[in-house]
Amino acid sequence: MITVYGIAHCDTVKKAKAWLDGRGLAYQFHDFKKAGVSEDHLHAWAKAVGWEKLLNRQGTTWRKLDPAEQAGVVDQESALALMGRHTSVIKRPVVQWSGQISVGFKAEDWEGLAPKV
C-alpha cells in the first residue's frame, strides 16, 4: 500500500496525487497538518532519506520562523523537534512505498518506485 503524507492544499502534493490517480494506483492520504506526524515517523523518514532532505528550508513556513529558531536547527535532533512543532517545514510529499520512502515529487523518479498495475 502506498501512503502519501502531506498537506491537502499543497500544490506539489496535489500533483503527486494526480500522478498516482492517473496511473490507477491506490493510496492512503495522511494530512499531517490535520492529523500530525508521529515522532516514530519522523525518525524513520530521517533514517531513510536524511533529516537535511526532509527539512524544507525553501518554504514559507521556514522563512517565517524566527531567525534564532532557524539557527537552532543544527542536527537531526533539533530538526526533528522543529518538524514536530511545525509540520509545514517537512518537505512534501513524503511517500511510503512498499518498503521505501521518497520525499518530494518528480515523475521521473516515481516511475521506478510505483508498482506496476
TORTI-136123 format. One record per residue (C-alpha): residue number from 1; residue in three letters; x, y, z; chain. Coordinates in pm, 1 decimal. Example, Ala and Ser with C-alpha at 12.3 -4.5 7.8 and 13.67 -1.06 7.14 Angstrom:
<vokols>
   i  aa        x        y        z ch
   1 ALA   1230.0   -450.0    780.0  A
   2 SER   1367.0   -106.0    714.0  A
</vokols>
This chain:
<vokols>
   i  aa        x        y        z ch
   1 MET      0.0      0.0      0.0  A
   2 ILE    117.7    349.7    -80.9  A
   3 THR     77.1    618.7    182.8  A
   4 VAL    113.6    984.1     88.4  A
   5 TYR    193.6   1219.3    375.0  A
   6 GLY    150.0   1589.3    319.4  A
   7 ILE    -85.4   1883.4    333.8  A
   8 ALA   -404.2   1878.1    128.2  A
   9 HIS   -370.0   2228.3    -16.4  A
  10 CYS     -1.3   2187.3   -115.4  A
  11 ASP     41.9   2214.3   -494.7  A
  12 THR    316.3   1951.4   -501.5  A
  13 VAL    100.3   1709.0   -305.1  A
  14 LYS   -186.4   1773.0   -549.0  A
  15 LYS     43.5   1694.4   -844.4  A
  16 ALA    164.6   1378.4   -674.1  A
  17 LYS   -188.2   1258.9   -602.7  A
  18 ALA   -292.3   1336.4   -961.8  A
  19 TRP      7.0   1134.4  -1087.4  A
  20 LEU    -97.0    836.1   -874.1  A
  21 ASP   -462.7    872.1   -976.7  A
  22 GLY   -362.4    889.1  -1343.6  A
  23 ARG   -190.8    553.1  -1312.0  A
  24 GLY   -477.0    393.6  -1120.6  A
  25 LEU   -261.4    342.5   -811.3  A
  26 ALA   -443.5    310.5   -480.2  A
  27 TYR   -304.7    511.1   -189.6  A
  28 GLN   -393.3    647.3    150.6  A
  29 PHE   -350.4   1016.7    222.2  A
  30 HIS   -237.2   1138.8    563.4  A
  31 ASP   -276.8   1513.8    610.5  A
  32 PHE    -12.9   1593.4    866.9  A
  33 LYS   -145.0   1945.6    908.4  A
  34 LYS   -466.2   1799.0   1049.9  A
  35 ALA   -351.4   1464.8   1191.7  A
  36 GLY      7.7   1546.8   1287.5  A
  37 VAL    312.3   1328.7   1238.7  A
  38 SER    435.2   1084.3   1497.4  A
  39 GLU    786.4   1102.9   1632.5  A
  40 ASP    835.2    746.1   1507.6  A
  41 HIS    750.5    850.3   1151.6  A
  42 LEU    987.2   1147.0   1165.0  A
  43 HIS   1272.2    926.1   1289.0  A
  44 ALA   1202.4    657.4   1027.2  A
  45 TRP   1189.9    915.1    746.9  A
  46 ALA   1510.8   1081.6    864.1  A
  47 LYS   1680.7    742.8    879.7  A
  48 ALA   1562.7    661.1    526.2  A
  49 VAL   1641.0    990.0    349.5  A
  50 GLY   1834.1   1206.8    595.4  A
  51 TRP   1698.0   1495.6    800.2  A
  52 GLU   1851.9   1752.5    564.7  A
  53 LYS   1640.1   1626.7    273.5  A
  54 LEU   1330.7   1611.1    491.7  A
  55 LEU   1358.6   1971.2    614.1  A
  56 ASN   1216.3   2224.7    369.9  A
  57 ARG   1427.0   2538.8    408.9  A
  58 GLN   1275.9   2689.1     92.1  A
  59 GLY    915.6   2712.7    206.6  A
  60 THR    710.9   2993.4    354.8  A
  61 THR    693.2   2836.2    699.8  A
  62 TRP   1072.8   2821.4    727.5  A
  63 ARG   1109.9   3180.3    608.8  A
  64 LYS    855.2   3297.4    867.9  A
  65 LEU   1037.5   3131.7   1157.1  A
  66 ASP   1232.3   3346.6   1397.5  A
  67 PRO   1599.4   3356.7   1288.2  A
  68 ALA   1701.2   3215.6   1626.6  A
  69 GLU   1471.3   2916.2   1572.4  A
  70 GLN   1620.0   2861.8   1225.3  A
  71 ALA   1973.5   2886.5   1364.1  A
  72 GLY   1883.2   2630.2   1628.4  A
  73 VAL   1848.8   2358.5   1364.9  A
  74 VAL   2195.9   2210.5   1369.6  A
  75 ASP   2145.9   1833.6   1375.2  A
  76 GLN   1885.2   1560.8   1338.4  A
  77 GLU   1750.9   1600.4   1691.3  A
  78 SER   1689.2   1974.5   1657.9  A
  79 ALA   1549.9   1936.3   1304.5  A
  80 LEU   1302.4   1664.8   1403.0  A
  81 ALA   1191.4   1864.2   1706.4  A
  82 LEU   1118.7   2160.4   1478.5  A
  83 MET    932.5   1937.3   1231.1  A
  84 GLY    723.7   1802.3   1517.1  A
  85 ARG    626.4   2155.3   1621.0  A
  86 HIS    585.8   2295.4   1267.3  A
  87 THR    480.3   2015.1   1032.8  A
  88 SER    471.6   2259.8    741.8  A
  89 VAL    853.7   2262.6    735.9  A
  90 ILE    853.8   1897.8    624.2  A
  91 LYS    923.6   1872.4    252.5  A
  92 ARG    619.7   1734.6     74.3  A
  93 PRO    503.7   1483.1     -7.6  A
  94 VAL    664.9   1209.9    193.9  A
  95 VAL    557.8    882.3     36.2  A
  96 GLN    585.0    538.3    182.9  A
  97 TRP    604.6    286.6    -98.4  A
  98 SER    648.0    -85.9    -39.4  A
  99 GLY    942.8    -60.8    196.5  A
 100 GLN   1083.2    263.4     53.0  A
 101 ILE   1045.2    630.6    139.6  A
 102 SER   1058.2    919.2   -106.2  A
 103 VAL   1042.9   1292.4    -42.5  A
 104 GLY    916.2   1545.2   -293.4  A
 105 PHE    762.3   1477.3   -630.9  A
 106 LYS    944.1   1417.8   -957.3  A
 107 ALA    753.4   1199.4  -1201.7  A
 108 GLU   1071.8   1050.9  -1347.8  A
 109 ASP   1187.4    938.9  -1001.5  A
 110 TRP    849.0    795.9   -914.8  A
 111 GLU    836.6    574.0  -1224.9  A
 112 GLY   1086.4    337.7  -1063.4  A
 113 LEU    908.7    337.8   -725.6  A
 114 ALA    548.9    284.5   -835.0  A
 115 PRO    418.5    -70.8   -850.8  A
 116 LYS    323.0   -188.3  -1196.8  A
 117 VAL    -50.9   -234.2  -1242.9  A
</vokols>
